[in-house]
Amino acid sequence: MGNLYDRIKNTIRSLLRLPTKEVKEEPVEWAGEQTDVAPVALPKAGYLQEAQAVSIIRKAAHNRLLVNLQYSGQFRYVEPYSFRQGKFGLLFFGHDLLRNDTRSYYINKIESVELTDIPYNPRWYVEID
């Protein structure tokens, strides 16, 4: 079980190209099936939240739908276009409709992301699979 968890954690890190960090293992109580191996707690639950944000943005790009981002305390409707590796983590590039400008957002700083049902016609090539 521990080996499977390590493989999943390493896959998420490689997809997001995040720096590796050692995480202190802590026992966790499970409601339901008991196992002999305690899962490793991720710091700030960041990796899973970032992976979930990437997944939602990819789905939106594939279906050509807007995402509603909360970033720096503000909500924005954004057309998704690409991901790039930035100096401090993975960057998401999209066209912010409110500002009518292309912006970049660090995935680890996105406070929330929501898939909308609002379609858009791409202004540029959508690089997200």
C-alpha positions in Angstrom: 0.0 0.0 0.0 2.8 2.4 0.9 4.5 1.7 -2.4 1.3 2.5 -4.3 0.9 5.8 -2.4 4.6 6.7 -3.2 4.0 6.0 -6.9 0.8 8.2 -6.9 2.6 11.0 -5.1 5.6 10.8 -7.5 3.2 10.8 -10.5 1.5 14.0 -9.2 4.8 15.7 -8.6 6.1 14.8 -12.1 2.8 16.0 -13.7 3.1 19.3 -11.9 6.9 19.4 -12.0 7.0 20.4 -8.3 10.1 20.2 -6.2 10.3 17.1 -4.1 9.9 17.6 -0.3 10.2 15.1 2.4 7.0 14.8 4.4 6.9 13.5 8.0 4.6 10.5 8.2 1.8 10.8 10.8 -0.7 8.1 11.7 -4.2 8.9 10.4 -7.4 7.4 11.6 -9.6 5.9 8.9 -13.4 5.7 9.0 -14.0 2.3 7.6 -11.4 -0.2 6.4 -8.3 -0.4 8.6 -4.8 -0.8 7.0 -1.4 -1.5 8.5 0.2 1.5 6.7 -0.7 5.1 7.6 -0.9 7.5 4.6 1.5 10.4 4.5 0.0 13.8 5.1 0.8 16.3 2.4 1.8 19.8 3.5 -1.1 22.2 3.4 -2.9 19.6 1.2 -1.3 21.6 -1.6 -0.4 18.9 -4.0 -3.8 17.4 -4.1 -5.5 20.8 -4.5 -3.1 21.8 -7.2 -3.7 18.5 -9.1 -7.4 19.0 -8.8 -7.1 22.5 -10.2 -5.0 21.3 -13.1 -7.6 18.6 -13.8 -10.5 21.0 -13.8 -8.6 23.5 -16.1 -7.7 20.6 -18.5 -11.3 19.5 -18.7 -12.4 23.1 -19.4 -9.8 23.5 -22.1 -10.7 20.2 -23.8 -14.4 21.2 -23.8 -13.7 24.8 -24.6 -15.5 26.1 -21.5 -14.6 29.0 -19.2 -13.3 28.5 -15.7 -14.2 30.7 -12.8 -11.0 31.3 -10.8 -10.5 32.8 -7.4 -7.0 34.3 -7.3 -5.8 37.0 -4.9 -9.2 37.2 -3.4 -10.9 38.1 -6.8 -13.1 36.0 -9.0 -12.3 35.9 -12.7 -13.7 34.2 -15.8 -10.8 32.8 -17.8 -10.4 31.1 -21.1 -7.8 28.3 -20.6 -4.8 28.1 -23.1 -1.6 26.6 -21.7 0.5 25.5 -18.8 4.2 26.5 -18.4 6.8 25.9 -15.8 7.5 29.1 -14.0 10.3 30.1 -11.6 8.2 29.3 -8.5 5.9 26.5 -9.8 3.5 25.6 -12.6 1.9 28.6 -14.4 -1.5 28.6 -16.0 -2.0 31.0 -18.9 -5.5 32.1 -19.9 -7.4 35.1 -21.2 -9.1 37.0 -18.4 -12.5 38.3 -19.8 -12.9 41.0 -17.1 -9.5 42.6 -17.9 -9.6 41.6 -21.6 -6.0 40.5 -21.3 -4.0 37.3 -21.3 -2.8 36.6 -17.7 -0.7 34.0 -16.0 -1.6 32.4 -12.6 0.5 30.2 -10.4 -1.4 27.0 -9.8 -0.3 26.9 -6.1 -1.8 30.4 -5.5 -5.2 29.6 -7.1 -7.7 29.7 -4.2 -10.5 28.0 -6.0 -11.4 26.9 -9.6 -14.8 26.0 -11.0 -15.8 24.6 -14.3 -18.6 26.7 -15.9 -21.0 25.8 -18.7 -20.1 28.9 -20.7 -18.4 28.0 -24.0 -15.8 30.2 -25.7 -14.2 30.4 -29.2 -10.4 30.2 -28.8 -8.5 33.4 -29.7 -5.3 31.3 -29.9 -4.2 27.7 -30.1 -5.2 25.8 -27.0 -2.1 23.9 -25.9 -3.8 22.0 -23.0 -4.7 18.4 -23.9 
